[in-house]
Amino acid sequence: MKILAINGSPRKNKNTATLLNKALEGAASKGAETEIVHLYNQNYKGCISCFSCKLKDGKNYGKCALKDDLAPILEKAANADAIILGSPIYLSSITGVMRSFLERLVFPYLSYTPDHSSLFPRKTQTGFIYTMNVSRKRMQDSGYEHEFKFTEMYMTKIFGSFESLFVNDTYQFDDYSKYVATLFDETEKAKVRKTQFPKDCENAFDMGVRFATQTK
Ligand SMILES: Cc1cc2nc3c(=O)[nH]c(=O)nc-3n(C[C@H](O)[C@H](O)[C@H](O)COP(=O)(O)O)c2cc1C
């Protein structure tokens, strides 16, 4: 059983990556083989609208034909038993690299038929770990969830199973005193980091356990 995590943060050991690694630890504790891919290490672009993936009788029908650093990663995703995506929120959305990755992961499997049926050949567990500065309430009140719903809809349609983990109020800097960041209450942030983040890590670990056990 192979579980693949995809990190859409440029930081390889901060909030998003920590949570993804916790999820993989959970999966590994149940015997899964795990791997994390850092998207910022890869050289690629989003969908270029070549439509090879939609070409009648085309050799790339239902597949992304672009040959770049993402090609082998999309292949890994196609063969994984579960896929866990993670991204920080940048300007109220997932990061650009994660967005480009999703275009390349999802669009080839989305058939241009009236029912938009999935061309992905089997059911695969997928999950998304979102990390962000805003509180859960602000996330709910400020329209962030609108976009999350679309990601959920596409991932469920293609892979048959999807769950989200929202991690709010993340600790962004190693030392808040060095930055102009009066928007944030550092004491409050440190408190959330100490009390809530370990629980978020547990939830990520549990996601990994769940994926590994449900996949068996
Ligand atoms: C360019 C940029 C834009 C950001 N925009 C938002 C935002 O719109 N809403 C939010 O809640 N947090 C925002 N953040 C904060 C990050 O989402 C948050 O710190 C996240 O947990 C960072 O993840 P990382 O530690 O894995 O890099 C932004 C951070 C950066 C660098």
Ligand as a Chemical Component Dictionary entry (heavy atoms), coordinates in Angstrom:
data_LIG
# 
_chem_comp.id                   LIG 
_chem_comp.type                 NON-POLYMER 
_chem_comp.pdbx_formal_charge   0 
_chem_comp.three_letter_code    LIG 
# 
loop_
_chem_comp_atom.comp_id 
_chem_comp_atom.atom_id 
_chem_comp_atom.alt_atom_id 
_chem_comp_atom.type_symbol 
_chem_comp_atom.charge 
_chem_comp_atom.model_Cartn_x 
_chem_comp_atom.model_Cartn_y 
_chem_comp_atom.model_Cartn_z 
_chem_comp_atom.pdbx_ordinal 
LIG C1  C1  C 0 1.869  35.135 0.249 1  
LIG C2  C2  C 0 1.085  34.742 1.478 2  
LIG C3  C3  C 0 -0.273 34.989 1.512 3  
LIG C4  C4  C 0 -1.038 34.579 2.598 4  
LIG N1  N1  N 0 -2.389 34.789 2.567 5  
LIG C5  C5  C 0 -3.178 34.312 3.576 6  
LIG C6  C6  C 0 -4.592 34.471 3.543 7  
LIG O1  O1  O 0 -5.172 35.018 2.616 8  
LIG N2  N2  N 0 -5.307 33.965 4.575 9  
LIG C7  C7  C 0 -4.716 33.319 5.618 10 
LIG O2  O2  O 0 -5.429 32.873 6.507 11 
LIG N3  N3  N 0 -3.375 33.153 5.678 12 
LIG C8  C8  C 0 -2.599 33.628 4.680 13 
LIG N4  N4  N 0 -1.227 33.433 4.718 14 
LIG C9  C9  C 0 -0.636 32.681 5.844 15 
LIG C10 C10 C 0 -0.383 31.209 5.533 16 
LIG O3  O3  O 0 -1.484 30.608 4.892 17 
LIG C11 C11 C 0 -0.112 30.436 6.826 18 
LIG O4  O4  O 0 0.900  31.033 7.566 19 
LIG C12 C12 C 0 0.221  28.980 6.501 20 
LIG O5  O5  O 0 0.003  28.159 7.608 21 
LIG C13 C13 C 0 1.674  28.833 6.047 22 
LIG O6  O6  O 0 1.945  27.496 5.754 23 
LIG P1  P1  P 0 3.444  26.919 5.842 24 
LIG O7  O7  O 0 3.908  27.174 7.253 25 
LIG O8  O8  O 0 3.321  25.496 5.528 26 
LIG O9  O9  O 0 4.255  27.649 4.843 27 
LIG C14 C14 C 0 -0.417 33.898 3.672 28 
LIG C15 C15 C 0 0.968  33.679 3.641 29 
LIG C16 C16 C 0 1.721  34.117 2.564 30 
LIG C17 C17 C 0 3.215  33.872 2.547 31 
# 
loop_
_chem_comp_bond.comp_id 
_chem_comp_bond.atom_id_1 
_chem_comp_bond.atom_id_2 
_chem_comp_bond.value_order 
_chem_comp_bond.pdbx_ordinal 
LIG C1  C2  SING 1  
LIG C2  C3  SING 2  
LIG C2  C16 DOUB 3  
LIG C3  C4  DOUB 4  
LIG C4  N1  SING 5  
LIG C4  C14 SING 6  
LIG N1  C5  DOUB 7  
LIG C5  C6  SING 8  
LIG C5  C8  SING 9  
LIG C6  O1  DOUB 10 
LIG C6  N2  SING 11 
LIG N2  C7  SING 12 
LIG C7  O2  DOUB 13 
LIG C7  N3  SING 14 
LIG N3  C8  DOUB 15 
LIG C8  N4  SING 16 
LIG N4  C9  SING 17 
LIG N4  C14 SING 18 
LIG C9  C10 SING 19 
LIG C10 O3  SING 20 
LIG C10 C11 SING 21 
LIG C11 O4  SING 22 
LIG C11 C12 SING 23 
LIG C12 O5  SING 24 
LIG C12 C13 SING 25 
LIG C13 O6  SING 26 
LIG O6  P1  SING 27 
LIG P1  O7  DOUB 28 
LIG P1  O8  SING 29 
LIG P1  O9  SING 30 
LIG C14 C15 DOUB 31 
LIG C15 C16 SING 32 
LIG C16 C17 SING 33 
# 
